[in-house]
Amino acid sequence: MTDDTAQEEGDDGLQALLGTGPIPFPERSERKFQPWHKPRKQYVRRMQWRRELGFLIRDIGDINELRYLTLPGSDLLDIRYLADSICRPKNICLKYLGFNTAASPSAAGQADFNNGEYTAIRHSSINQNSRVYGSDFREAGTMHSLPWMQINNEKPFHAINLDLCGGFAGTEKGGGLQNYFTALKVLLQHQREAKEEFLLFITTRMDDDNVDSQNQEKLTSLAQTIYDTCSTYSSEFNAVWGITTQPSLVKVSEKVEPTEAFMLGLTQWIVGEGISLRLKASVRTFMTYRTGSMTGEDDIVSLAIRFKPDPVIEPDSSDLVHSTVSDDSERAKHCQQSSPIPKKVKNREHVDAILRQQADEFERCITESSELLAKAGYDSGSYREWVMAGLN
């Protein structure tokens, strides 16, 4: 075999392996819009998340880095939006820590998630050391799990956004996985180290399929207890629901819708846990909307609660310390912090109704959503058509 023949055979083998000529990039696959891409979600982003964060940053004053814990979707839309609308204009760096099982190496959607984070993290206002881990947030309720350790390393946070697809109070998965109540309590325990105020956002389903019946009963019991023990709360409750019955005869579950009982109870639990951890809660806003058909009660709530450190002198076992804690002071805190809840729940914003009645707001949400989705690789030109088809 001559050298030329050997070279020709080598070239043929290489050509068979690599093909001839440049290989074109595959055509970009069309990304389908999802239910959480509807304009109403943009209303929540702007009118609750951005608005409350703006107030927080204003009140804190000097802040260079916004520490943010989130459960983002594969598009990281909340991160993109807050970086654009809050951090860039105020010259603040966004440092996020996130959890989503789609980021796990074994998840079918990992490639999409990685692509989304790759484009998002290059934003000029985002700390490059930010990261979303492929873990279930509920694992944070287990000591020394990966989420627990990452939260422990990054704490405290200025904002916590638990934007769930399912129910915060749903049926537990089992298999050793903690529930959301445990994970949130552990997270609030970490937040005891906060020197500044911080925000908690929770978005959760509250229909019968996504709220465990025993959890609903326990939450309703919390609302009933505060009604029975705090006259300010019961007065506010009676006023907003138009109740003239003697308070001793009122059953909360009979006077409100199940979803309202859920909101009252869940918020009461959060306020109570905050008090036990020396965090003072200020309930800010409730927004609700409906999945699926346009008829029936709203079945998703997005709530905002602001906390600030509320240190006390704890008692000692020998009764030598002049403690500022007493049964009366604790009851007073529960009563004071809980009394605004009924009015906040009753006067919640019904997002779907707002967008149906306010054409300008609806158009603004479409425009903003389209621009935000375009940055995540969606066809903004077809977004309006998709929205209108859903309405029809």
C-alpha positions in Angstrom: 0.0 0.0 0.0 1.4 3.4 -1.0 1.4 6.4 1.2 -1.1 8.0 -1.1 -3.5 5.1 -0.9 -3.3 5.0 2.9 -4.0 8.7 3.0 -7.1 8.2 0.7 -8.4 5.4 2.8 -7.9 7.5 6.0 -9.7 10.4 4.4 -12.6 8.1 3.4 -12.9 6.8 6.9 -12.9 10.3 8.4 -15.5 11.4 5.8 -17.7 8.5 6.7 -17.5 9.5 10.3 -18.0 13.2 10.0 -19.8 13.6 6.7 -19.1 16.2 4.1 -19.4 20.0 4.4 -20.6 22.0 7.4 -23.5 20.6 9.4 -26.3 23.1 9.7 -27.6 23.9 13.2 -30.9 22.1 13.9 -34.0 24.3 13.5 -35.1 25.9 16.7 -38.1 23.9 18.2 -41.2 25.9 19.0 -41.6 26.5 22.7 -45.2 26.1 23.8 -46.8 28.6 26.1 -47.9 27.2 29.5 -50.8 28.2 31.9 -48.4 30.2 34.1 -47.6 32.4 31.1 -51.0 34.0 31.1 -51.1 37.8 31.6 -52.5 37.5 35.2 -49.2 36.1 36.4 -47.5 39.3 35.2 -50.0 41.3 37.2 -48.9 39.4 40.3 -45.2 39.9 39.4 -45.7 43.6 39.1 -48.4 44.5 41.5 -47.3 42.2 44.4 -43.8 41.0 44.0 -42.1 44.0 42.5 -44.3 46.5 44.4 -43.6 44.9 47.8 -39.9 44.5 47.1 -39.8 48.2 46.0 -41.2 49.2 49.4 -38.8 46.9 51.2 -35.7 48.3 49.4 -36.9 51.9 50.0 -37.4 51.2 53.7 -34.1 49.4 54.2 -32.2 52.2 52.5 -28.6 51.2 51.7 -28.6 47.8 49.9 -26.1 46.7 47.4 -27.2 43.0 47.0 -30.7 41.6 47.1 -30.6 38.1 48.4 -33.5 36.1 47.0 -34.7 32.5 47.6 -36.9 31.2 44.8 -38.5 28.1 43.3 -38.3 29.2 39.7 -39.7 27.5 36.6 -37.5 26.5 33.7 -37.8 30.0 32.2 -36.7 31.7 35.4 -39.2 34.4 34.7 -39.4 35.8 38.2 -35.6 36.2 38.3 -35.5 37.9 34.9 -38.3 40.2 35.8 -36.9 41.3 39.2 -33.5 41.8 37.8 -34.9 44.0 35.0 -37.5 45.9 36.9 -36.0 46.3 40.4 -32.3 45.6 40.4 -31.1 47.3 37.2 -32.8 50.6 37.8 -31.6 50.8 41.4 -28.1 49.5 40.6 -28.6 46.5 42.9 -27.1 43.1 42.4 -29.5 40.1 42.6 -28.1 37.0 44.3 -30.5 34.2 44.0 -30.7 30.7 45.5 -33.2 28.4 43.9 -34.6 24.8 44.0 -36.3 22.9 41.2 -36.2 19.2 40.6 -36.2 19.9 36.8 -32.6 21.0 37.3 -31.6 17.5 38.5 -29.4 15.5 36.1 -31.9 12.8 36.0 -34.8 15.1 35.1 -36.2 15.0 31.6 -36.4 18.8 31.4 -32.8 19.4 32.7 -31.6 20.6 29.3 -34.3 23.2 29.0 -33.7 24.3 32.5 -30.0 24.6 32.0 -30.5 26.7 28.9 -32.9 29.0 30.7 -30.5 29.6 33.6 -27.5 30.0 31.2 -29.2 32.9 29.5 -30.7 34.4 32.7 -27.6 34.4 34.8 -25.7 36.5 32.3 -27.9 39.5 33.2 -25.7 42.4 34.2 -27.6 42.8 37.5 -27.3 39.1 38.6 -24.5 37.7 40.7 -22.8 35.0 38.7 -22.5 32.8 41.7 -26.3 32.4 41.9 -27.6 28.9 41.3 -30.7 26.7 41.1 -30.2 23.3 42.6 -32.1 20.2 41.4 -33.7 19.5 44.7 -37.2 19.6 46.1 -37.5 22.6 48.4 -39.3 20.3 51.0 -35.9 18.6 51.6 -35.0 21.8 53.5 -37.0 20.4 56.3 -34.4 17.7 56.8 -31.3 18.7 58.7 -28.1 18.7 56.7 -29.8 17.9 53.4 -28.4 19.8 50.4 -31.2 22.4 50.5 -30.8 22.9 54.3 -27.0 23.4 53.8 -27.3 25.8 50.9 -29.9 27.8 52.8 -27.7 27.8 55.9 -24.8 29.1 53.8 -26.7 31.8 52.0 -29.0 33.1 54.8 -30.6 35.4 55.6 -32.7 36.5 52.6 -34.4 39.7 51.7 -37.2 37.9 49.9 -38.5 34.3 49.8 -40.7 33.3 46.9 -42.4 29.9 47.2 -44.3 29.9 43.9 -45.8 26.4 43.9 -47.6 24.6 41.0 -49.5 22.5 43.5 -50.7 22.9 47.1 -48.7 24.1 50.1 -51.1 22.1 52.3 -51.6 19.1 50.0 -51.4 15.4 50.7 -47.8 14.5 51.8 -45.7 12.5 49.4 -44.2 10.2 52.0 -40.9 8.4 51.5 -39.2 10.5 54.1 -39.9 13.8 52.3 -41.0 16.6 54.6 -44.0 18.7 53.9 -44.0 22.4 53.1 -45.0 23.4 56.6 -41.8 21.9 58.0 -39.6 23.3 55.3 -41.0 26.8 55.8 -40.6 26.6 59.5 -36.9 25.5 59.1 -36.4 28.4 56.7 -37.9 30.9 59.1 -35.6 29.5 61.8 -32.7 30.4 59.5 -34.2 33.9 59.0 -33.9 34.6 62.7 -30.5 35.9 61.9 -31.9 38.6 59.7 -30.9 42.1 60.8 -33.4 43.7 58.4 -37.0 43.2 57.4 -37.7 40.6 54.7 -40.6 39.4 52.6 -42.3 36.0 52.2 -44.4 35.3 49.1 -46.4 32.1 48.7 -48.4 31.0 45.7 -50.5 27.9 46.2 -53.5 26.0 45.0 -56.3 26.0 47.5 -59.0 23.7 45.9 -60.1 20.5 47.5 -57.8 18.4 45.3 -54.7 20.3 46.5 -55.5 20.8 50.2 -55.5 17.7 52.4 -58.7 17.5 54.4 -56.9 17.1 57.7 -54.7 20.1 57.0 -57.8 22.1 56.1 -59.4 21.2 59.4 -56.3 22.2 61.4 -56.0 25.5 59.6 -59.6 26.3 60.1 -59.2 25.5 63.8 -56.4 28.1 64.0 -58.7 30.7 62.5 -61.5 29.7 64.9 -59.1 29.9 67.9 -57.9 33.4 67.2 -61.5 34.5 66.6 -62.5 33.1 70.0 -59.6 34.6 71.9 -59.0 38.0 70.3 -61.9 40.4 70.4 -60.2 42.8 67.9 -59.9 39.9 65.4 -63.5 38.8 65.9 -64.7 42.4 65.5 -62.8 42.8 62.3 -64.1 39.5 61.0 -67.7 40.3 61.8 -67.4 43.7 60.2 -66.0 42.6 56.9 -68.4 39.6 56.6 -71.4 41.5 57.9 -72.0 39.2 60.9 -74.3 40.4 63.7 -74.4 37.1 65.6 -72.9 36.9 69.1 -69.2 36.0 68.7 -69.6 33.0 71.0 -72.0 31.5 68.5 -70.0 32.1 65.3 -68.3 29.2 63.5 -65.8 30.6 61.1 -66.1 27.6 58.7 -69.9 28.4 58.4 -69.4 32.1 57.6 -66.8 31.9 54.9 -66.0 29.9 51.7 -63.6 27.0 52.1 -60.9 28.9 50.2 -61.3 31.8 52.5 -61.0 29.6 55.6 -57.8 28.2 54.0 -56.4 31.7 53.5 -57.3 32.7 57.1 -55.8 29.6 58.6 -52.6 29.4 56.5 -51.9 33.1 57.3 -52.6 32.5 60.9 -50.2 29.6 61.1 -47.4 31.7 59.4 -48.0 34.6 61.8 -47.9 32.3 64.8 -44.7 30.6 63.7 -43.1 34.0 63.2 -44.0 35.1 66.7 -42.5 31.9 68.2 -39.3 32.7 66.2 -39.2 36.3 67.3 -40.3 37.6 64.0 -43.1 40.2 63.7 -45.4 39.7 60.8 -47.2 42.4 58.7 -49.7 40.8 56.4 -49.6 42.8 53.1 -51.7 41.5 50.2 -53.7 38.6 48.9 -54.3 38.0 45.2 -56.4 35.2 43.8 -57.3 33.8 40.4 -58.8 30.6 38.9 -57.3 27.7 36.9 -59.2 25.9 34.2 -62.7 27.1 33.5 -63.8 30.7 34.0 -66.7 29.7 36.4 -66.4 29.0 40.1 -64.4 30.2 43.0 -60.8 31.4 42.6 -58.5 28.4 43.5 -55.0 29.9 43.6 -53.8 32.5 46.1 -50.6 34.5 46.1 -50.0 36.2 49.4 -47.3 38.5 50.7 -46.2 38.9 54.3 -43.4 41.1 55.6 -41.4 40.3 58.7 -39.1 42.2 60.9 -36.9 41.0 63.7 -38.7 41.2 67.1 -36.0 40.3 69.7 -36.9 39.6 73.3 -35.1 38.7 76.5 -35.9 35.1 76.9 -36.6 33.6 80.4 -34.2 31.2 82.0 -35.0 28.0 83.8 -34.1 29.4 87.2 -36.2 32.5 86.9 -33.2 34.8 87.5 -33.5 36.7 84.2 -35.8 39.7 84.0 -37.5 38.4 80.8 -39.7 40.4 78.5 -41.7 37.3 77.6 -45.0 36.5 79.3 -48.2 34.7 78.4 -50.0 38.0 78.2 -47.4 39.5 75.9 -47.5 36.5 73.6 -51.3 36.6 73.4 -51.2 40.3 72.7 -48.7 39.8 69.8 -51.0 37.1 68.3 -54.0 39.4 68.6 -52.3 42.5 67.2 -50.6 40.8 64.3 -53.6 38.7 63.4 -56.4 41.3 63.5 -55.7 42.7 60.0 -56.0 39.3 58.3 -59.8 39.1 57.9 -60.0 42.4 56.0 -57.0 41.6 53.9 -58.6 38.2 52.9 -62.0 39.7 52.3 -60.6 42.6 50.2 -58.2 40.4 48.2 -57.6 41.3 44.6 -59.4 39.0 42.1 -56.9 39.2 39.3 -59.0 37.6 36.6 -61.9 40.1 37.3 -59.4 43.0 37.3 -58.1 42.1 33.9 -61.6 41.6 32.4 -62.7 45.0 33.7 -59.6 47.1 33.0 -58.6 46.9 29.4 -55.5 49.1 29.8 -54.2 46.8 32.5 -54.9 43.7 30.5 -53.0 45.2 27.5 -50.1 46.2 29.7 -49.8 42.7 31.1 -49.9 41.2 27.6 -47.1 43.5 26.4 -44.9 42.9 29.5 -45.4 39.2 29.4 -44.6 39.0 25.7 -41.4 40.9 26.2 -40.4 38.8 29.2 -41.1 35.5 27.4 -39.1 36.6 24.4 -36.0 36.9 26.6 -36.6 33.3 27.6 -36.7 32.1 23.9 -40.5 32.2 23.2 -42.1 33.6 20.1 -43.5 36.9 21.3 -45.3 37.5 18.0 -47.7 34.6 18.7 -48.2 35.4 22.3 -51.3 37.6 21.9 -53.0 35.1 19.7 -52.4 32.4 22.3 -53.8 34.6 25.0 -56.9 35.5 23.1 -57.5 31.9 22.0 -57.5 30.9 25.6 -60.1 33.6 26.4 -62.4 32.3 23.6 
